[in-house]
Amino acid sequence: MMKFNEAQKTALSHKTGPMMVLAGPGSGKTTVITHRIAGLLESGVRPSEILVITFTKASAREMEERFYSLRPAVRENDTGSGRVTFGTFHSVFYRILKLAYRFPAGCVLGEEEKRQYFREFLENSELEVEDEGEFISAVINEISYVKGSQMNLSCYYSQNCPEEWFKRLYTGYEDMLRASGKLDFDDMLVMCYELFSQRKDILSAWQRKFRYILVDEFQDINRIQYEIVKMLALPENNLFIVGDDDQSIYRFRGAKPEIMLGFEKDYPGARRVLLAENYRSSREIVETSLKLISRNQVRFKKELVPVHGPGRPVDVSLYENPLAEAEGTARRIRQYAQAGFAFEDMAVLFRTGNGTGLLAEKLMEYNIPFSMRDVIPSLYGHWIAKDLMAYLELGHGSLARSDFFRVMNRPNRYFSRDAFETPLVSLDQVRDFYRDRDWMQERVMDLEGDLRTIGRLKPGPAIHYIRQAIGYDAYLKEFAAFRRIRPEEFFDIASQIEESAAGFSTLEQWKEHIRQYEETLKEKRRDTKDPGRPEGVTLSTMHSSKGLEYRIVFVVDANEGIVPHHKAGLSADIEEERRLFYVAMTRAKERLHLCAVKERYHRKQEISRFVKECMD
């Protein structure tokens, strides 16, 4: 017989009306939800009257399996429409729309279709974007944010490109959806809201069906999702929400802690209970993470209580540079393994996926197995790496038109693509193309001299020459201004590539190293798709780590500009970044390491304010 603490008992004894369960990290919220469902059934509520909403398919499946393992007899007796409904917002709302509008199969735009549209848009426009994949992801998130927040497009200022380009991308995308007769996930939300607003008869039918609504991870809800749920819950308002405003980390999707904070204003009679007991982490981890999150102003004040006794203090490590940080982290992981900890008990968390490459290389070097929660982008697959490699290949005799295309105007030499007509290109051809323009002859001559110099140098010094003498860094600075990115982000990538190349005497040796690294990375990506238990140390972004736990956690790159991210300018942005760091810290059960660097590629770095706040 499972024992519940007093707060859990209060939540489980709730009968009707609205209730908000504030669930701190490791407080057993899933247990509360599944037992709440069981309690409703025992009180005579029909399974079909219960709707459980989560944010991911995986969460919905897990919740459903947890519930039916608790009540296996219910699974046997449930059939078709008589079952408890577990689903994501999108799956539930799509079901509603499909019945109302008789949507045909395949009318929802898939993720790959969406990305393909933007690739084609960019290809057919005069907009040149080198980091195409990252740019498309950012634009997709921004469009979703605008739609989900029901924001007027004219009032939105893009963080990724000039406003006129964002508006063109947005309106072009919407035109494509209409022309193809398709809708995306955000459209489903808008259409469902409009359907319920205009067709009270349809709304009433769904209200009668779903008399009891439970929402997991409520802190992740956006405005339009909340408005639909409010309509659906009427008139009884048997709305049971579970979440933690301190773990609201999807502001870029429209999620805001203010929605959860305003729940009791929307439902003045709502009951509130705090699941304060942390069953996951040691006392030191709980107390240190609370020091951090208590700095936020927009939150419910909470006192969390660690169930476990004292453990080891939170460790703060300051390394000289990123290479030393990767080396030190890999060495500590190996020491833990030698002490008897399983690799699967450990995780390394990053603010963004771009920071994982150096550590991945170091783990390979140490023969430490690892798995990836996110797809780690290969450093050598980055467009900057491709540019630099094209220069090196040309310096070593390549005549490939594709190599010339990559570098001909980086920096700008005003070369035309027409000057490179054949699959194999010689500079004599280019010189002949510009035979009547003396100033272009000089540019061809300069390029020829630069390529000769590159050919004489080792890979590391050659890349340094490309960046400084040829002016590639100046080009990166110009492109960063267009993308509204700090140029340091591009410089760091270029420096990481230069540092990697510096370890090799010849271009061929370096290329062989790259080949082996990328082959290993491909294997790890295949493993990522495997639904089985991941093997080895987990590498994950902070966002992807939410909901998980590990005995030992390393939070790396804890420097200003990375966390909080340099784009976090407003106080709301800083509070979001602090919540993200809090989520990362609270994944740890026994040991927590916060790691930062003093210097990043010859530029001094400041330790994250969040680390300082933890240690004050």
RAZIPE-V790808 format. One record per helix or strand of 3 or more residues. SS is the DSSP state (H for helix, E for strand). FROM is the first residue (numbers start at 1). LEN is the number of residues. If there is no record, write none. Layout:
ss: [SS;SS]
from: [FROM;FROM]
len: [LEN;LEN]
This chain:
ss: [H;E;H;H;E;H;H;H;E;H;H;H;H;H;H;H;E;H;H;E;H;H;H;H;E;H;E;H;H;E;H;H;E;H;H;H;H;H;H;H;H;H;H;E;H;E;H;E;H]
from: [6;19;29;47;50;57;72;80;85;89;111;132;153;163;185;200;212;218;223;239;245;251;257;263;271;283;315;322;343;346;353;357;370;379;383;401;417;427;438;459;472;487;507;537;542;550;571;588;609]
len: [7;5;14;3;5;14;6;3;4;13;13;17;3;18;14;10;4;3;11;5;3;3;5;4;5;11;5;17;3;5;3;9;3;3;13;7;3;7;19;10;12;15;22;5;4;6;15;10;7]
